[in-house]
Amino acid sequence: MLSDDTFSRRSAGPVAPGATNRRGAMALLAAGIVAAGTSARAERPLVVASKSDTEGALTGAMIALVLEHLGVPVVRKLGLGPTLIVREALLSGEVDIYPEYTGNGAFFTGTETDPAWKIPQEAYETIRRKDAERGLVWLARAPANNTWLIALNGDFARARHLATMADFARAANDGLILLAASTEFVESPAALPSFEAAYGFSLPLDRIVSLPGGDTAVTARAAAQRISGVNAGMVYGTDGALAALDLVVMGDPKAAQIVYEVAPVIRASALERYPAIGPALARVFAGLDAPTLRGLNGRITVDGEVADRVARRYLNERGLIG
């Protein structure tokens, strides 16, 4: 590639007859090439991805539908994979935007023990600031907290007036709890051990049914149906089947858990091309509180509807797309 100095040296000295016209033609040709390149960049579709879970498919579909409503060309890669795969695809530029949880910033930055991750605004601001250094922008987040929680069999909880983790701790210390949970939930310092430390209880291993996977559909159903005597199950705050299974989620008034609020994360270069994306998605995610997300997730996991259809109906009903 020729430098500016090269062009200066080449243009010095007398101009040969006809050179001006040739130079003008070359300038027009160059301008045309630049314009074509700019147009191609502007028209390159944005790749919208999501993780391979129910809520990821739902919120990823919402993002894609809103972008399409704005006239942004979109390629969908919903259900791309687990967190680390989708995150790496975003960082590498293979993906332009996807829904992520603020709490995962603790693991992206290796700062799991920082108390900021348990405070919604601080968690959001921390990962927003850190990711800005990587060329990523966190757009407005939803108010729903999809964190790890423990839910009890409805009949069991109501009979003993159990509503919070403080109530759960008393029942656990009395030997009344048999918990179904993933191995990660049991062993991760940020999960069950954090609950135990905050509420002053210790659940012995013989009162835990530990499962290798992290599928809350399995642990929730075990608690709901009292499978093998289980009466408590690991769940997420916005699981769609909680109401259908008649489970009572234990409140966490001491905020023992990291906050997981979902938000679209977009490459800064993509947002620069389509700045209207920010306010449009802010209007969508502002309405996604816990009851709303539980209901929408339930239409997928309980009623068997397709995530795209559920997302489209929700956005249409609220006038967020035409």
C-alpha positions as CSV (number, residue, x, y, z in Angstrom):
1,M,0.0,0.0,0.0
2,L,1.4,3.4,-1.0
3,S,1.9,6.0,1.7
4,D,0.9,9.7,1.6
5,D,4.5,10.6,1.1
6,T,4.6,8.5,-2.0
7,F,1.6,10.3,-3.5
8,S,3.3,13.7,-2.7
9,R,6.5,12.7,-4.4
10,R,4.6,11.4,-7.5
11,S,2.6,14.5,-7.9
12,A,5.6,16.9,-7.8
13,G,7.0,18.6,-10.9
14,P,5.3,19.6,-14.2
15,V,2.1,18.0,-15.2
16,A,2.1,16.2,-18.6
17,P,-0.7,17.0,-21.1
18,G,-3.8,14.9,-20.3
19,A,-2.5,13.9,-16.9
20,T,-5.2,16.0,-15.1
21,N,-8.0,14.1,-16.9
22,R,-6.4,10.8,-16.1
23,R,-5.9,11.8,-12.5
24,G,-9.5,12.9,-12.3
25,A,-10.7,9.6,-13.7
26,M,-8.6,7.6,-11.3
27,A,-9.9,9.7,-8.4
28,L,-13.5,9.0,-9.5
29,L,-12.7,5.3,-9.8
30,A,-11.1,5.3,-6.3
31,A,-14.1,7.1,-4.8
32,G,-16.4,4.5,-6.4
33,I,-14.4,1.7,-4.9
34,V,-14.4,3.3,-1.4
35,A,-18.2,4.0,-1.6
36,A,-18.8,0.4,-2.7
37,G,-16.7,-0.9,0.2
38,T,-18.6,1.4,2.7
39,S,-21.9,0.1,1.3
40,A,-20.8,-3.5,1.6
41,R,-19.8,-3.0,5.3
42,A,-23.1,-1.2,6.0
43,E,-25.1,-4.0,4.5
44,R,-23.2,-6.9,6.1
45,P,-25.8,-8.7,8.3
46,L,-25.4,-8.7,12.0
47,V,-25.0,-12.1,13.5
48,V,-27.4,-12.6,16.4
49,A,-26.6,-15.6,18.6
50,S,-27.8,-17.1,21.9
51,K,-26.9,-19.9,24.2
52,S,-28.6,-23.3,24.0
53,D,-31.1,-22.9,26.8
54,T,-34.7,-21.9,26.8
55,E,-34.3,-18.3,28.0
56,G,-31.4,-17.8,25.6
57,A,-33.5,-18.9,22.7
58,L,-36.3,-16.6,23.9
59,T,-34.3,-13.4,24.4
60,G,-32.1,-14.1,21.4
61,A,-35.3,-14.3,19.2
62,M,-36.5,-11.0,20.7
63,I,-33.2,-9.4,19.7
64,A,-33.3,-10.7,16.2
65,L,-37.0,-9.7,15.7
66,V,-36.3,-6.1,17.0
67,L,-33.3,-5.7,14.7
68,E,-35.3,-7.0,11.7
69,H,-38.1,-4.5,12.6
70,L,-35.5,-1.7,12.5
71,G,-34.5,-2.9,9.0
72,V,-31.1,-4.3,10.1
73,P,-30.1,-7.4,8.1
74,V,-29.7,-10.3,10.4
75,V,-28.3,-13.8,10.4
76,R,-29.5,-16.0,13.3
77,K,-27.2,-18.4,15.3
78,L,-29.6,-19.0,18.1
79,G,-28.7,-22.0,20.3
80,L,-25.1,-21.7,19.3
81,G,-23.7,-23.4,22.5
82,P,-22.8,-22.9,26.1
83,T,-21.6,-19.6,27.6
84,L,-17.9,-19.9,26.8
85,I,-18.5,-20.8,23.1
86,V,-20.9,-17.9,22.5
87,R,-18.7,-15.5,24.5
88,E,-15.6,-16.4,22.5
89,A,-17.6,-16.0,19.2
90,L,-18.5,-12.5,20.2
91,L,-15.0,-11.6,21.2
92,S,-13.6,-13.0,17.9
93,G,-16.2,-11.1,15.8
94,E,-18.0,-14.2,14.5
95,V,-21.1,-13.0,16.5
96,D,-22.2,-9.4,16.8
97,I,-24.8,-9.5,19.6
98,Y,-26.3,-12.0,22.0
99,P,-28.0,-12.0,25.4
100,E,-25.7,-12.5,28.4
101,Y,-26.1,-12.3,32.2
102,T,-24.3,-9.7,34.3
103,G,-23.2,-12.3,36.9
104,N,-21.2,-14.2,34.4
105,G,-18.9,-11.1,34.3
106,A,-17.6,-12.4,37.7
107,F,-16.2,-15.5,35.9
108,F,-15.2,-13.6,32.7
109,T,-13.0,-11.4,34.9
110,G,-11.9,-13.9,37.5
111,T,-13.4,-11.8,40.4
112,E,-16.1,-14.2,41.7
113,T,-15.4,-13.1,45.3
114,D,-16.0,-9.4,44.7
115,P,-19.2,-8.4,46.6
116,A,-20.1,-6.1,43.7
117,W,-21.5,-9.1,41.8
118,K,-24.3,-9.4,44.4
119,I,-25.5,-5.8,43.9
120,P,-27.5,-5.4,40.6
121,Q,-26.3,-1.9,39.6
122,E,-22.7,-2.6,40.6
123,A,-22.6,-5.9,38.8
124,Y,-23.9,-4.3,35.6
125,E,-21.5,-1.3,35.8
126,T,-18.5,-3.5,36.6
127,I,-18.9,-5.8,33.6
128,R,-20.0,-2.9,31.3
129,R,-16.8,-1.0,32.2
130,K,-14.6,-4.1,31.8
131,D,-16.1,-5.2,28.5
132,A,-15.8,-1.7,27.1
133,E,-12.0,-2.3,27.1
134,R,-12.7,-5.3,24.8
135,G,-14.8,-3.4,22.3
136,L,-18.1,-4.7,23.7
137,V,-21.1,-2.7,24.8
138,W,-23.7,-3.9,27.4
139,L,-27.1,-2.4,26.5
140,A,-29.9,-1.9,29.1
141,R,-30.5,-4.9,31.3
142,A,-33.7,-6.7,32.3
143,P,-34.8,-6.3,36.0
144,A,-35.3,-10.1,36.4
145,N,-32.7,-11.9,38.4
146,N,-32.1,-15.4,37.0
147,T,-29.8,-16.5,39.7
148,W,-29.4,-19.8,41.5
149,L,-32.2,-20.4,44.0
150,I,-33.7,-23.3,46.0
151,A,-37.4,-24.2,45.6
152,L,-39.4,-26.5,47.8
153,N,-42.3,-28.8,47.2
154,G,-45.4,-26.6,47.5
155,D,-47.3,-28.8,50.0
156,F,-44.1,-29.3,52.1
157,A,-43.4,-25.5,52.2
158,R,-46.9,-24.4,52.9
159,A,-47.4,-26.9,55.8
160,R,-44.3,-25.5,57.5
161,H,-44.6,-21.8,56.5
162,L,-41.3,-21.8,54.6
163,A,-40.8,-18.8,52.4
164,T,-37.1,-17.6,52.7
165,M,-33.7,-19.1,53.0
166,A,-33.8,-18.3,56.7
167,D,-36.8,-20.6,57.0
168,F,-35.0,-23.2,54.8
169,A,-31.9,-23.0,57.1
170,R,-34.0,-24.0,60.1
171,A,-35.6,-26.9,58.3
172,A,-32.2,-28.0,57.0
173,N,-30.7,-27.9,60.5
174,D,-33.7,-30.0,61.7
175,G,-32.8,-32.6,59.1
176,L,-36.0,-32.1,57.1
177,I,-34.5,-31.2,53.7
178,L,-33.4,-33.6,50.9
179,L,-32.0,-31.4,48.1
180,A,-31.6,-32.4,44.4
181,A,-28.9,-30.2,42.8
182,S,-26.1,-30.2,40.3
183,T,-22.6,-31.1,41.4
184,E,-21.6,-27.5,40.4
185,F,-24.2,-26.0,42.7
186,V,-23.1,-28.2,45.6
187,E,-19.4,-27.5,45.2
188,S,-19.1,-24.0,43.8
189,P,-18.3,-21.4,46.5
190,A,-20.7,-19.0,44.8
191,A,-23.7,-21.4,45.1
192,L,-24.8,-23.7,48.0
193,P,-21.8,-22.9,50.2
194,S,-22.6,-19.2,49.9
195,F,-26.2,-19.9,51.0
196,E,-24.9,-21.9,54.0
197,A,-22.5,-19.2,55.1
198,A,-25.1,-16.5,54.8
199,Y,-27.9,-18.3,56.6
200,G,-26.0,-20.4,59.1
201,F,-26.8,-24.0,58.1
202,S,-24.8,-27.0,56.7
203,L,-26.5,-29.5,54.5
204,P,-24.7,-32.9,54.9
205,L,-23.9,-34.8,51.8
206,D,-26.3,-37.6,52.7
207,R,-29.1,-35.0,52.5
208,I,-28.1,-34.1,48.9
209,V,-28.9,-35.9,45.7
210,S,-26.0,-34.6,43.5
211,L,-26.5,-34.7,39.7
212,P,-23.7,-34.3,37.1
213,G,-25.7,-32.0,34.8
214,G,-27.1,-28.5,35.5
215,D,-30.6,-29.1,34.2
216,T,-33.0,-27.5,36.6
217,A,-35.9,-29.2,34.9
218,V,-34.7,-32.4,36.5
219,T,-34.1,-31.0,40.0
220,A,-37.3,-29.0,40.0
221,R,-39.4,-32.1,38.9
222,A,-37.7,-34.2,41.6
223,A,-38.8,-31.7,44.3
224,A,-42.3,-31.3,42.9
225,Q,-42.9,-35.1,42.6
226,R,-41.0,-36.0,45.8
227,I,-38.9,-38.5,43.8
228,S,-36.8,-40.6,46.1
229,G,-37.9,-38.4,49.0
230,V,-36.5,-35.2,47.5
231,N,-38.4,-32.1,48.7
232,A,-36.1,-29.3,47.5
233,G,-34.5,-28.6,44.2
234,M,-32.0,-26.2,42.7
235,V,-33.7,-23.8,40.3
236,Y,-33.1,-20.6,38.4
237,G,-35.1,-17.4,39.2
238,T,-36.9,-17.3,35.9
239,D,-37.5,-21.0,35.3
240,G,-40.8,-21.4,33.4
241,A,-42.1,-24.5,35.1
242,L,-42.0,-23.2,38.7
243,A,-45.7,-22.3,38.9
244,A,-46.8,-25.4,36.9
245,L,-44.9,-27.7,39.3
246,D,-46.3,-25.9,42.4
247,L,-42.9,-25.1,43.8
248,V,-42.3,-22.4,46.4
249,V,-39.0,-20.5,45.7
250,M,-37.1,-19.5,48.8
251,G,-36.4,-15.8,49.0
252,D,-32.8,-14.6,49.4
253,P,-33.1,-11.5,51.6
254,K,-29.4,-11.5,52.4
255,A,-28.4,-11.5,48.7
256,A,-26.2,-14.6,49.1
257,Q,-26.1,-15.2,45.4
258,I,-24.5,-13.4,42.5
259,V,-27.0,-11.4,40.5
260,Y,-27.8,-12.6,36.9
261,E,-29.7,-10.0,35.0
262,V,-29.9,-10.6,31.2
263,A,-28.9,-7.9,28.8
264,P,-27.9,-7.7,25.1
265,V,-24.1,-7.5,24.6
266,I,-23.1,-6.0,21.2
267,R,-19.8,-5.3,19.5
268,A,-19.1,-1.6,19.6
269,S,-18.5,-1.5,15.8
270,A,-21.9,-3.0,15.2
271,L,-23.6,-0.5,17.4
272,E,-21.8,2.4,15.6
273,R,-23.3,1.1,12.4
274,Y,-26.8,0.8,13.8
275,P,-27.2,3.2,16.8
276,A,-31.0,2.8,16.9
277,I,-30.5,-0.8,18.3
278,G,-29.7,0.6,21.8
279,P,-32.9,2.4,22.6
280,A,-35.1,-0.2,20.7
281,L,-33.7,-3.1,22.8
282,A,-33.9,-1.0,26.0
283,R,-37.6,-0.8,25.6
284,V,-37.9,-4.5,25.3
285,F,-35.6,-5.6,28.1
286,A,-37.0,-3.0,30.6
287,G,-40.3,-5.1,30.6
288,L,-38.7,-8.4,31.3
289,D,-39.2,-8.8,35.1
290,A,-39.2,-12.2,36.8
291,P,-42.9,-12.9,36.5
292,T,-42.9,-12.0,32.8
293,L,-39.9,-14.2,32.0
294,R,-41.2,-17.1,34.0
295,G,-44.5,-16.9,32.1
296,L,-42.8,-16.6,28.7
297,N,-40.3,-19.4,29.5
298,G,-43.3,-21.5,30.7
299,R,-45.0,-21.2,27.3
300,I,-41.9,-22.9,25.9
301,T,-41.0,-25.5,28.5
302,V,-44.5,-26.3,29.7
303,D,-46.8,-25.6,26.8
304,G,-44.3,-26.7,24.1
305,E,-44.4,-23.5,22.0
306,V,-41.5,-22.4,19.8
307,A,-39.4,-19.7,21.3
308,D,-39.6,-17.5,18.2
309,R,-43.4,-17.6,18.2
310,V,-43.5,-16.8,21.9
311,A,-41.1,-13.9,21.4
312,R,-43.0,-12.5,18.4
313,R,-46.4,-12.6,20.1
314,Y,-45.0,-10.8,23.2
315,L,-43.3,-8.1,21.2
316,N,-46.4,-7.6,19.0
317,E,-48.8,-7.4,22.0
318,R,-46.7,-4.7,23.5
319,G,-46.3,-2.7,20.3
320,L,-42.6,-3.2,20.2
321,I,-42.6,-4.5,16.6
322,G,-45.2,-4.1,13.9
